Amino acid sequence: MPQSQGAKPYDLEERTFQFAKRVRAFVKSLPRTVCNLEDVPQLVRASGSIGANYIEANESLGKKDFGMRIKISRKEAKETCYWLRLLDTGQESAVKTERDYLMQESAELMKIFGAIVRKTE
């Protein structure tokens, strides 16, 4: 069943994948400033690492490995939010709106991974 335009996937692997793709599309709209040229690669790496570590957690070797990978996913979501805050969005309100959305999504992902950590400890 296709999801509505604003709906977020229930599948966390898919949600983190879509988030990383959306970050990649977003950075293409940013002004090419010296700071953005330094910060964007960090943002792209951190945003992709959220889902990559979640996939690793699902293939973990045990409970301890699972917990560590989930904590890394949470850490990468927090780092993603940090890099998003640092970006120069220029004067375009649509770019600022998208950054706000991505910051909210990274905060939600942090909360989700935090809840998983609490339930598994």
DSSP file (Angstrom, degrees, kcal/mol; ACC not computed):
  #  RESIDUE AA STRUCTURE BP1 BP2  ACC     N-H-->O    O-->H-N    N-H-->O    O-->H-N    TCO  KAPPA ALPHA  PHI   PSI    X-CA   Y-CA   Z-CA
    1    1 A M              0   0    0      0, 0.0     2,-0.0     0, 0.0     0, 0.0   0.000 360.0 360.0 360.0 122.7    0.0    0.0    0.0
    2    2 A P        -     0   0    0      0, 0.0     2,-0.2     0, 0.0     0, 0.0  -0.328 360.0-120.8 -67.4 149.0    1.6    3.3   -1.0
    3    3 A Q        -     0   0    0      1,-0.1     2,-0.0     4,-0.1     0, 0.0  -0.589  26.1-105.1 -89.4 151.7    2.1    5.9    1.7
    4    4 A S    >   -     0   0    0     -2,-0.2     3,-1.0     1,-0.1    -1,-0.1  -0.275  42.3 -96.3 -68.5 164.4    0.6    9.4    1.6
    5    5 A Q  T 3  S+     0   0    0      1,-0.3    -1,-0.1     3,-0.0    -2,-0.1   0.851 121.6  34.2 -52.7 -45.5    2.9   12.3    0.7
    6    6 A G  T 3  S+     0   0    0      2,-0.1    -1,-0.3     0, 0.0     2,-0.1   0.511  91.9 114.2 -92.5  -4.3    3.6   13.3    4.4
    7    7 A A    <   -     0   0    0     -3,-1.0    -4,-0.1     1,-0.1     0, 0.0  -0.363  58.9-138.0 -71.5 145.5    3.6    9.9    5.9
    8    8 A K        -     0   0    0     -2,-0.1    -4,-0.1     1,-0.0     7,-0.1  -0.841  27.4-104.3-102.6 140.6    6.8    8.4    7.4
    9    9 A P        -     0   0    0      0, 0.0     6,-0.1     0, 0.0    -1,-0.0  -0.307  14.6-147.8 -63.4 143.3    7.6    4.8    6.8
   10   10 A Y  S    S+     0   0    0      4,-0.0     2,-0.6     5,-0.0     3,-0.1   0.798  81.2  87.9 -76.7 -30.5    7.1    2.4    9.7
   11   11 A D  S  > S-     0   0    0      1,-0.2     4,-2.7     2,-0.1     5,-0.2  -0.597  70.7-155.2 -72.3 114.7   10.1    0.4    8.5
   12   12 A L  H  > S+     0   0    0     -2,-0.6     4,-2.5     1,-0.2     5,-0.2   0.830  91.3  55.9 -66.7 -33.1   13.1    2.0   10.2
   13   13 A E  H  > S+     0   0    0      2,-0.2     4,-1.8     1,-0.2    -1,-0.2   0.940 112.7  42.6 -61.6 -45.3   15.5    0.8    7.6
   14   14 A E  H  > S+     0   0    0      2,-0.2     4,-2.9     1,-0.2     5,-0.2   0.898 113.1  52.8 -67.7 -40.4   13.4    2.5    4.9
   15   15 A R  H  X S+     0   0    0     -4,-2.7     4,-2.2     1,-0.2    -2,-0.2   0.922 111.3  45.2 -62.9 -44.1   12.9    5.6    7.0
   16   16 A T  H  X S+     0   0    0     -4,-2.5     4,-2.2     2,-0.2    35,-0.3   0.857 113.1  51.8 -69.0 -33.3   16.6    6.1    7.6
   17   17 A F  H  X S+     0   0    0     -4,-1.8     4,-2.3    -5,-0.2    -2,-0.2   0.941 111.0  46.5 -64.8 -48.1   17.3    5.4    3.9
   18   18 A Q  H  X S+     0   0    0     -4,-2.9     4,-2.4     1,-0.2    -2,-0.2   0.872 111.0  53.7 -63.4 -36.6   14.7    8.0    2.8
   19   19 A F  H  X S+     0   0    0     -4,-2.2     4,-2.3    -5,-0.2    -1,-0.2   0.945 109.0  47.4 -61.6 -48.7   16.2   10.4    5.3
   20   20 A A  H  X S+     0   0    0     -4,-2.2     4,-2.0     1,-0.2    -2,-0.2   0.888 112.7  50.0 -61.7 -39.1   19.7   10.0    3.9
   21   21 A K  H  X S+     0   0    0     -4,-2.3     4,-2.1     2,-0.2    -1,-0.2   0.907 109.9  50.4 -64.8 -40.5   18.4   10.5    0.4
   22   22 A R  H  X S+     0   0    0     -4,-2.4     4,-2.5     1,-0.2    -2,-0.2   0.876 108.4  52.5 -67.0 -37.1   16.5   13.6    1.4
   23   23 A V  H  X S+     0   0    0     -4,-2.3     4,-2.4     2,-0.2    -1,-0.2   0.922 108.6  51.2 -61.5 -43.4   19.7   15.0    3.0
   24   24 A R  H  X S+     0   0    0     -4,-2.0     4,-0.7     1,-0.2    -2,-0.2   0.884 112.0  45.7 -63.3 -38.9   21.5   14.4   -0.3
   25   25 A A  H >< S+     0   0    0     -4,-2.1     3,-0.6     1,-0.2     4,-0.4   0.898 111.5  54.3 -68.1 -39.9   18.9   16.2   -2.3
   26   26 A F  H >< S+     0   0    0     -4,-2.5     3,-2.1     1,-0.2     4,-0.3   0.908 100.5  57.3 -60.9 -45.1   18.8   19.1    0.2
   27   27 A V  H >< S+     0   0    0     -4,-2.4     3,-1.0     1,-0.3    -1,-0.2   0.755  95.7  66.0 -64.4 -21.8   22.6   19.8    0.1
   28   28 A K  T << S+     0   0    0     -4,-0.7    -1,-0.3    -3,-0.6    -2,-0.2   0.723  99.3  53.2 -68.5 -19.8   22.3   20.4   -3.7
   29   29 A S  T <  S+     0   0    0     -3,-2.1    -1,-0.2    -4,-0.4    -2,-0.2   0.486  88.3 105.7 -92.9  -3.7   20.1   23.4   -2.9
   30   30 A L  S <  S-     0   0    0     -3,-1.0    59,-0.1    -4,-0.3     2,-0.1  -0.427  79.6-101.8 -79.7 150.6   22.6   25.0   -0.5
   31   31 A P        -     0   0    0      0, 0.0     2,-1.7     0, 0.0    57,-0.2  -0.399  35.4-114.9 -64.2 147.5   24.8   28.0   -1.4
   32   32 A R        +     0   0    0      4,-0.1     2,-0.2    -2,-0.1     3,-0.0  -0.592  56.8 155.5 -87.2  77.8   28.4   27.1   -2.3
   33   33 A T     >  -     0   0    0     -2,-1.7     4,-2.4    55,-0.2     5,-0.2  -0.624  57.0-110.9-100.0 163.2   30.1   28.8    0.7
   34   34 A V  H  > S+     0   0    0     -2,-0.2     4,-1.0     1,-0.2     5,-0.1   0.921 119.6  48.0 -57.6 -44.8   33.5   28.0    2.1
   35   35 A C  H >> S+     0   0    0      1,-0.2     4,-2.8     2,-0.2     3,-0.7   0.926 110.8  49.8 -65.2 -44.5   31.9   26.7    5.3
   36   36 A N  H 3> S+     0   0    0      1,-0.2     4,-2.8     2,-0.2    -1,-0.2   0.880 104.6  58.8 -62.6 -36.3   29.3   24.6    3.5
   37   37 A L  H 3< S+     0   0    0     -4,-2.4    -1,-0.2     1,-0.2    -2,-0.2   0.811 114.4  38.2 -62.8 -27.6   32.0   23.0    1.4
   38   38 A E  H <X S+     0   0    0     -4,-1.0     4,-0.6    -3,-0.7    -2,-0.2   0.855 121.6  42.1 -85.4 -40.3   33.6   21.8    4.6
   39   39 A D  H  X S+     0   0    0     -4,-2.8     4,-2.2     1,-0.2     3,-0.2   0.810 100.2  68.1 -82.8 -31.4   30.4   20.9    6.5
   40   40 A V  H  X S+     0   0    0     -4,-2.8     4,-2.8     1,-0.2     5,-0.2   0.909  97.6  51.9 -59.8 -45.5   28.3   19.2    3.8
   41   41 A P  H  > S+     0   0    0      0, 0.0     4,-2.2     0, 0.0    -1,-0.2   0.891 110.3  50.2 -59.4 -35.8   30.6   16.2    3.5
   42   42 A Q  H  X S+     0   0    0     -4,-0.6     4,-2.6    -3,-0.2    -2,-0.2   0.920 111.7  48.2 -64.6 -43.6   30.3   15.7    7.3
   43   43 A L  H  X S+     0   0    0     -4,-2.2     4,-2.7     2,-0.2     5,-0.2   0.923 111.2  49.7 -61.7 -46.5   26.5   15.9    7.1
   44   44 A V  H  X S+     0   0    0     -4,-2.8     4,-1.8     1,-0.2    -1,-0.2   0.913 113.0  46.9 -62.1 -43.5   26.3   13.5    4.2
   45   45 A R  H  X S+     0   0    0     -4,-2.2     4,-1.9    -5,-0.2    -2,-0.2   0.941 114.4  46.1 -63.7 -47.4   28.5   10.9    6.0
   46   46 A A  H  X S+     0   0    0     -4,-2.6     4,-1.1     1,-0.2    -2,-0.2   0.914 111.6  51.2 -64.1 -42.7   26.6   11.2    9.3
   47   47 A S  H  X S+     0   0    0     -4,-2.7     4,-0.7     1,-0.2     3,-0.3   0.877 113.3  44.8 -65.3 -36.8   23.1   11.0    7.7
   48   48 A G  H  X S+     0   0    0     -4,-1.8     4,-1.9    -5,-0.2    -1,-0.2   0.806 106.0  61.7 -74.1 -29.5   24.0    7.9    5.8
   49   49 A S  H  X S+     0   0    0     -4,-1.9     4,-2.3     1,-0.2     5,-0.2   0.751  91.1  68.3 -69.8 -24.3   25.7    6.3    8.8
   50   50 A I  H  X S+     0   0    0     -4,-1.1     4,-1.5    -3,-0.3    -1,-0.2   0.977 109.7  33.0 -57.7 -56.2   22.4    6.3   10.7
   51   51 A G  H  X S+     0   0    0     -4,-0.7     4,-2.6   -35,-0.3     5,-0.2   0.863 114.8  58.5 -70.5 -37.0   20.8    3.7    8.5
   52   52 A A  H  X S+     0   0    0     -4,-1.9     4,-2.0     1,-0.2    -1,-0.2   0.913 109.5  44.6 -60.8 -42.0   24.0    1.8    7.8
   53   53 A N  H  X S+     0   0    0     -4,-2.3     4,-2.3     2,-0.2    -1,-0.2   0.837 110.3  54.9 -71.9 -31.7   24.5    1.2   11.5
   54   54 A Y  H  X S+     0   0    0     -4,-1.5     4,-2.0    -5,-0.2    -2,-0.2   0.917 108.3  48.9 -65.5 -41.5   20.9    0.3   11.9
   55   55 A I  H  X S+     0   0    0     -4,-2.6     4,-0.9     1,-0.2    -2,-0.2   0.924 110.9  50.8 -60.8 -44.0   21.3   -2.3    9.2
   56   56 A E  H >< S+     0   0    0     -4,-2.0     3,-0.7     1,-0.2    -2,-0.2   0.890 107.3  54.3 -59.7 -39.4   24.4   -3.6   11.0
   57   57 A A  H >< S+     0   0    0     -4,-2.3     3,-1.7     1,-0.3    -1,-0.2   0.905 104.6  53.6 -61.4 -41.2   22.4   -3.8   14.2
   58   58 A N  H 3< S+     0   0    0     -4,-2.0    -1,-0.3     1,-0.3    -2,-0.2   0.696 113.5  43.0 -68.2 -17.8   19.8   -6.0   12.6
   59   59 A E  T << S+     0   0    0     -4,-0.9    -1,-0.3    -3,-0.7    -2,-0.2   0.061  91.3 146.7-109.2  22.0   22.6   -8.3   11.5
   60   60 A S    <   -     0   0    0     -3,-1.7     3,-0.1     1,-0.1    -3,-0.1  -0.046  55.2-130.7 -64.9 161.5   24.4   -8.2   14.8
   61   61 A L  S    S-     0   0    0      1,-0.2     2,-0.3     2,-0.0    -1,-0.1   0.530  80.1 -26.6 -88.3  -8.7   26.3  -11.0   16.4
   62   62 A G  S  > S-     0   0    0      1,-0.1     4,-2.6     0, 0.0    -1,-0.2  -0.978  79.3 -69.9 175.6-179.1   24.5  -10.7   19.7
   63   63 A K  H  > S+     0   0    0     -2,-0.3     4,-2.6     1,-0.2     5,-0.2   0.883 125.9  50.4 -62.5 -41.3   22.7   -8.4   22.2
   64   64 A K  H  > S+     0   0    0      2,-0.2     4,-2.2     1,-0.2    -1,-0.2   0.922 112.4  46.6 -64.8 -44.5   25.8   -6.4   23.1
   65   65 A D  H  > S+     0   0    0      2,-0.2     4,-2.3     1,-0.2    -2,-0.2   0.909 111.8  52.1 -63.1 -43.0   26.7   -5.8   19.4
   66   66 A F  H  X S+     0   0    0     -4,-2.6     4,-2.4     1,-0.2    -2,-0.2   0.941 110.0  48.4 -57.5 -49.7   23.1   -4.8   18.7
   67   67 A G  H  X S+     0   0    0     -4,-2.6     4,-2.2     1,-0.2    -1,-0.2   0.890 110.6  50.9 -60.4 -41.0   23.1   -2.3   21.5
   68   68 A M  H  X S+     0   0    0     -4,-2.2     4,-2.0     2,-0.2    -1,-0.2   0.919 111.0  47.9 -63.3 -43.8   26.4   -0.8   20.4
   69   69 A R  H  X S+     0   0    0     -4,-2.3     4,-2.4     2,-0.2    -2,-0.2   0.893 111.2  50.5 -65.9 -39.7   25.2   -0.4   16.8
   70   70 A I  H  X S+     0   0    0     -4,-2.4     4,-2.4     1,-0.2    -1,-0.2   0.906 109.6  51.3 -65.0 -40.6   21.9    1.2   17.9
   71   71 A K  H  X S+     0   0    0     -4,-2.2     4,-2.4     2,-0.2    -1,-0.2   0.876 109.1  51.0 -63.2 -36.7   23.9    3.6   20.1
   72   72 A I  H  X S+     0   0    0     -4,-2.0     4,-2.8     2,-0.2    -2,-0.2   0.910 108.3  51.8 -66.3 -41.6   26.0    4.5   17.1
   73   73 A S  H  X S+     0   0    0     -4,-2.4     4,-2.0     2,-0.2    -2,-0.2   0.922 111.1  47.9 -59.2 -43.4   22.9    5.2   15.0
   74   74 A R  H  X S+     0   0    0     -4,-2.4     4,-2.0     1,-0.2    -2,-0.2   0.918 111.8  49.7 -62.7 -43.6   21.6    7.5   17.8
   75   75 A K  H  X S+     0   0    0     -4,-2.4     4,-2.4     1,-0.2    -2,-0.2   0.899 110.3  50.0 -62.0 -42.3   25.0    9.3   17.9
   76   76 A E  H  X S+     0   0    0     -4,-2.8     4,-2.4     2,-0.2    -1,-0.2   0.854 108.3  53.0 -67.6 -34.5   25.0    9.7   14.1
   77   77 A A  H  X S+     0   0    0     -4,-2.0     4,-1.9     2,-0.2    -1,-0.2   0.907 110.6  47.8 -64.8 -40.9   21.5   11.2   14.2
   78   78 A K  H  X S+     0   0    0     -4,-2.0     4,-1.8     2,-0.2    -2,-0.2   0.911 112.2  49.0 -65.3 -42.2   22.6   13.7   16.8
   79   79 A E  H  X S+     0   0    0     -4,-2.4     4,-2.4     1,-0.2    -2,-0.2   0.881 107.2  56.0 -64.5 -38.6   25.7   14.5   14.8
   80   80 A T  H  X S+     0   0    0     -4,-2.4     4,-2.4     1,-0.2    -1,-0.2   0.921 106.3  50.5 -58.8 -44.3   23.5   15.0   11.7
   81   81 A C  H  X S+     0   0    0     -4,-1.9     4,-2.0     1,-0.2    -1,-0.2   0.893 108.5  53.3 -61.3 -40.1   21.4   17.5   13.6
   82   82 A Y  H  X S+     0   0    0     -4,-1.8     4,-1.4     2,-0.2    -2,-0.2   0.938 110.1  45.7 -59.5 -49.4   24.6   19.4   14.6
   83   83 A W  H  X S+     0   0    0     -4,-2.4     4,-1.1     1,-0.2    -2,-0.2   0.881 110.1  54.9 -65.3 -37.5   25.8   19.7   11.0
   84   84 A L  H >< S+     0   0    0     -4,-2.4     3,-0.5     1,-0.2    -1,-0.2   0.903 106.2  52.3 -60.6 -40.4   22.4   20.8    9.8
   85   85 A R  H 3< S+     0   0    0     -4,-2.0    -1,-0.2     1,-0.2    -2,-0.2   0.841 107.7  52.6 -64.2 -33.0   22.4   23.6   12.4
   86   86 A L  H 3< S+     0   0    0     -4,-1.4    -1,-0.2    -5,-0.1    -2,-0.2   0.723  86.0 109.3 -76.6 -21.4   25.8   24.8   11.1
   87   87 A L    <<  -     0   0    0     -4,-1.1     2,-0.8    -3,-0.5     3,-0.0  -0.187  69.4-128.5 -64.1 145.8   24.9   25.1    7.5
   88   88 A D        -     0   0    0    -57,-0.2   -55,-0.2     1,-0.1    -1,-0.1  -0.851  25.3-177.7 -89.6 110.8   24.5   28.4    5.7
   89   89 A T    >   -     0   0    0     -2,-0.8     3,-0.6     1,-0.3     6,-0.1   0.506  25.8-146.3 -90.4  -4.1   21.0   28.1    4.1
   90   90 A G  T 3   -     0   0    0      1,-0.2    -1,-0.3     5,-0.1   -60,-0.0  -0.384  46.8 -48.3  72.5-153.6   21.2   31.5    2.4
   91   91 A Q  T 3  S+     0   0    0     -2,-0.1     2,-0.5     4,-0.0    -1,-0.2   0.490  97.3 114.5 -98.9  -5.8   18.1   33.6    1.9
   92   92 A E    <>  -     0   0    0     -3,-0.6     4,-1.7     1,-0.2     3,-0.2  -0.541  50.5-159.7 -73.0 119.0   15.8   31.0    0.5
   93   93 A S  H  > S+     0   0    0     -2,-0.5     4,-2.5     1,-0.2     5,-0.2   0.843  91.4  58.6 -67.7 -31.8   12.9   30.3    2.9
   94   94 A A  H  > S+     0   0    0      2,-0.2     4,-2.1     1,-0.2    -1,-0.2   0.869 105.4  50.0 -64.6 -35.4   12.2   26.9    1.2
   95   95 A V  H  > S+     0   0    0      2,-0.2     4,-2.3    -3,-0.2    -1,-0.2   0.907 111.4  48.0 -68.9 -41.5   15.8   25.8    2.0
   96   96 A K  H  X S+     0   0    0     -4,-1.7     4,-2.4     2,-0.2    -2,-0.2   0.894 110.8  52.0 -64.8 -39.3   15.4   26.9    5.6
   97   97 A T  H  X S+     0   0    0     -4,-2.5     4,-2.2     2,-0.2    -2,-0.2   0.909 109.9  48.5 -63.3 -42.6   12.1   25.0    5.8
   98   98 A E  H  X S+     0   0    0     -4,-2.1     4,-2.6     2,-0.2    -2,-0.2   0.906 110.0  51.8 -65.5 -40.8   13.7   21.9    4.5
   99   99 A R  H  X S+     0   0    0     -4,-2.3     4,-2.6     1,-0.2    -2,-0.2   0.925 109.0  51.0 -60.7 -43.0   16.5   22.2    7.0
  100  100 A D  H  X S+     0   0    0     -4,-2.4     4,-2.3     2,-0.2    -1,-0.2   0.911 110.1  49.5 -60.3 -42.5   14.0   22.5    9.8
  101  101 A Y  H  X S+     0   0    0     -4,-2.2     4,-2.6     1,-0.2    -2,-0.2   0.938 111.9  48.0 -60.6 -46.8   12.2   19.4    8.6
  102  102 A L  H  X S+     0   0    0     -4,-2.6     4,-2.5     1,-0.2    -2,-0.2   0.866 110.4  51.6 -65.1 -35.9   15.5   17.4    8.5
  103  103 A M  H  X S+     0   0    0     -4,-2.6     4,-2.1     2,-0.2    -1,-0.2   0.908 110.9  48.5 -65.2 -40.8   16.5   18.6   11.9
  104  104 A Q  H  X S+     0   0    0     -4,-2.3     4,-2.4    -5,-0.2    -2,-0.2   0.920 111.7  49.3 -64.4 -43.0   13.1   17.5   13.3
  105  105 A E  H  X S+     0   0    0     -4,-2.6     4,-2.5     1,-0.2    -2,-0.2   0.906 110.1  50.0 -64.6 -41.3   13.5   14.1   11.6
  106  106 A S  H  X S+     0   0    0     -4,-2.5     4,-2.2     1,-0.2    -1,-0.2   0.889 110.5  51.1 -65.6 -35.8   17.0   13.6   12.9
  107  107 A A  H  X S+     0   0    0     -4,-2.1     4,-2.0     2,-0.2    -2,-0.2   0.899 110.0  49.6 -65.2 -40.0   15.6   14.5   16.4
  108  108 A E  H  X S+     0   0    0     -4,-2.4     4,-2.5     2,-0.2    -2,-0.2   0.910 109.7  50.9 -64.3 -41.8   12.8   11.9   16.0
  109  109 A L  H  X S+     0   0    0     -4,-2.5     4,-2.7     1,-0.2     5,-0.3   0.901 107.7  53.6 -62.8 -40.4   15.4    9.3   14.9
  110  110 A M  H  X S+     0   0    0     -4,-2.2     4,-2.4     1,-0.2    -1,-0.2   0.924 110.3  47.4 -57.8 -44.3   17.5   10.0   18.0
  111  111 A K  H  X S+     0   0    0     -4,-2.0     4,-2.4     2,-0.2    -2,-0.2   0.902 111.3  50.4 -65.3 -41.8   14.4    9.5   20.2
  112  112 A I  H  X S+     0   0    0     -4,-2.5     4,-2.0     2,-0.2    -2,-0.2   0.945 113.9  43.9 -61.4 -48.7   13.5    6.2   18.4
  113  113 A F  H  X S+     0   0    0     -4,-2.7     4,-2.5     1,-0.2    -2,-0.2   0.870 111.7  54.5 -67.1 -35.2   17.0    4.8   18.8
  114  114 A G  H  X S+     0   0    0     -4,-2.4     4,-2.4    -5,-0.3    -1,-0.2   0.906 107.9  49.6 -60.8 -42.1   17.1    6.0   22.4
  115  115 A A  H  X S+     0   0    0     -4,-2.4     4,-2.2     2,-0.2    -2,-0.2   0.887 109.8  51.1 -65.2 -39.1   13.9    4.1   23.1
  116  116 A I  H  X S+     0   0    0     -4,-2.0     4,-1.6     2,-0.2    -2,-0.2   0.927 109.7  50.6 -63.7 -43.4   15.4    1.0   21.5
  117  117 A V  H  X S+     0   0    0     -4,-2.5     4,-1.1     1,-0.2     3,-0.3   0.940 110.8  48.6 -58.8 -47.3   18.5    1.3   23.7
  118  118 A R  H  < S+     0   0    0     -4,-2.4     3,-0.3     1,-0.2    -1,-0.2   0.878 111.9  49.2 -62.1 -38.7   16.4    1.7   26.8
  119  119 A K  H  < S+     0   0    0     -4,-2.2    -1,-0.2     1,-0.2    -2,-0.2   0.772 112.9  46.8 -72.7 -25.5   14.3   -1.4   26.0
  120  120 A T  H  <        0   0    0     -4,-1.6    -1,-0.2    -3,-0.3    -2,-0.2   0.577 360.0 360.0 -94.9  -9.2   17.3   -3.6   25.2
  121  121 A E     <        0   0    0     -4,-1.1    -1,-0.2    -3,-0.3    -2,-0.1   0.475 360.0 360.0 -89.8 360.0   19.3   -2.7   28.3
